[in-house]
Amino acid sequence: MTITPGPAAQAPIPQDPVAIQAAIAERQRRLAATVDELNHRLQPKVLGRQIADDAQRKAQNAVTREDGSLRAERIAAVVALISAYIALVVWRRSRKRAKHAR
């Protein structure tokens, strides 16, 4: 994270006490707004929503082309993997049951 100085960091320091107080009040207001924004961004609910949205967008991009049509080859590959996993689980359970039946 790179911190860049704002416009107030480049402005000359005022000499008038009223102007100094106004500058301090303005900096406090901006700092409070920054802290509020960071607090909002770091809330677990907001982070979870961002992660879920990113995952959904990546999943959708993985199975659709830019024109919105489905990528049948990728969907077929996922279906094949899921089918293979289910077949493996069923096979292992049947072997386990056969072993215990002896």
C-alpha contacts under 8 A as a table, 3 or more apart, distances in Angstrom:
res1	aa1	res2	aa2	distance
5	P	8	A	7.71
5	P	9	A	5.63
5	P	10	Q	7.55
6	G	9	A	5.50
6	G	10	Q	7.24
7	P	10	Q	5.48
7	P	11	A	6.57
8	A	11	A	5.06
8	A	27	R	8.00
13	I	20	I	7.54
14	P	17	P	7.84
14	P	19	A	6.01
14	P	20	I	5.74
15	Q	19	A	7.23
15	Q	20	I	6.85
16	D	19	A	5.19
16	D	20	I	6.15
17	P	20	I	4.93
17	P	21	Q	6.15
18	V	21	Q	5.11
18	V	22	A	6.18
19	A	22	A	4.96
19	A	23	A	6.07
20	I	23	A	5.06
20	I	24	I	6.14
21	Q	24	I	5.06
21	Q	25	A	6.07
22	A	25	A	5.06
22	A	26	E	6.14
23	A	26	E	5.09
23	A	27	R	6.19
24	I	27	R	5.14
24	I	28	Q	6.11
25	A	28	Q	5.06
25	A	29	R	6.16
26	E	29	R	5.06
26	E	30	R	6.27
27	R	30	R	5.12
27	R	31	L	6.00
28	Q	31	L	5.02
28	Q	32	A	6.02
29	R	32	A	5.14
29	R	33	A	6.22
30	R	33	A	5.04
30	R	34	T	6.15
31	L	34	T	5.01
31	L	35	V	6.14
32	A	35	V	5.09
32	A	36	D	6.09
33	A	36	D	5.07
33	A	37	E	6.15
34	T	37	E	5.09
34	T	38	L	6.20
35	V	38	L	5.12
35	V	39	N	6.01
36	D	39	N	5.03
36	D	40	H	6.17
37	E	40	H	5.11
37	E	41	R	6.19
38	L	41	R	5.06
38	L	42	L	6.10
39	N	42	L	5.33
39	N	43	Q	6.41
40	H	43	Q	5.55
40	H	46	V	7.31
41	R	46	V	6.28
41	R	47	L	6.90
42	L	46	V	6.92
42	L	47	L	6.36
43	Q	46	V	5.35
43	Q	47	L	6.19
44	P	47	L	5.01
44	P	48	G	5.88
45	K	48	G	5.17
45	K	49	R	6.21
46	V	49	R	5.12
46	V	50	Q	6.21
47	L	50	Q	5.09
47	L	51	I	6.15
48	G	51	I	5.12
48	G	52	A	6.07
49	R	52	A	5.10
49	R	53	D	6.03
50	Q	53	D	5.09
50	Q	54	D	6.10
51	I	54	D	5.11
51	I	55	A	6.13
52	A	55	A	5.10
52	A	56	Q	6.09
53	D	56	Q	5.11
53	D	57	R	6.10
54	D	57	R	5.11
54	D	58	K	6.12
55	A	58	K	5.13
55	A	59	A	6.06
56	Q	59	A	5.13
56	Q	60	Q	6.06
57	R	60	Q	5.13
57	R	61	N	6.08
58	K	61	N	5.04
58	K	62	A	6.09
59	A	62	A	5.05
59	A	63	V	6.62
60	Q	63	V	5.48
60	Q	64	T	6.06
61	N	64	T	5.32
61	N	65	R	6.94
62	A	65	R	7.97
62	A	74	R	7.68
63	V	70	L	5.86
63	V	71	R	5.20
63	V	72	A	7.68
63	V	74	R	6.20
63	V	75	I	6.47
64	T	67	D	7.83
64	T	68	G	5.58
64	T	69	S	5.51
64	T	70	L	4.45
64	T	71	R	5.31
65	R	68	G	5.24
65	R	69	S	5.45
65	R	70	L	6.25
65	R	71	R	6.40
66	E	69	S	7.50
71	R	74	R	5.61
71	R	75	I	6.47
72	A	75	I	5.08
72	A	76	A	5.93
73	E	76	A	5.11
73	E	77	A	6.17
74	R	77	A	5.00
74	R	78	V	6.29
75	I	78	V	5.16
75	I	79	V	6.19
76	A	79	V	5.07
76	A	80	A	6.03
77	A	80	A	5.05
77	A	81	L	6.21
78	V	81	L	5.11
78	V	82	I	6.20
79	V	82	I	5.15
79	V	83	S	6.04
80	A	83	S	5.05
80	A	84	A	6.05
81	L	84	A	5.07
81	L	85	Y	6.14
82	I	85	Y	5.09
82	I	86	I	6.20
83	S	86	I	5.14
83	S	87	A	6.09
84	A	87	A	5.04
84	A	88	L	6.10
85	Y	88	L	5.06
85	Y	89	V	6.24
86	I	89	V	5.13
86	I	90	V	6.16
87	A	90	V	5.16
87	A	91	W	6.00
88	L	91	W	5.08
88	L	92	R	6.09
89	V	92	R	5.19
89	V	93	R	6.16
90	V	93	R	5.19
90	V	94	S	6.12
91	W	94	S	5.17
91	W	95	R	6.20
92	R	95	R	5.11
92	R	96	K	6.09
93	R	96	K	4.97
93	R	97	R	6.10
94	S	97	R	5.11
94	S	98	A	6.07
95	R	98	A	5.02
95	R	99	K	6.08
96	K	99	K	5.10
96	K	100	H	6.34
97	R	100	H	5.17
97	R	101	A	6.10
98	A	101	A	5.10
98	A	102	R	6.67
99	K	102	R	5.70
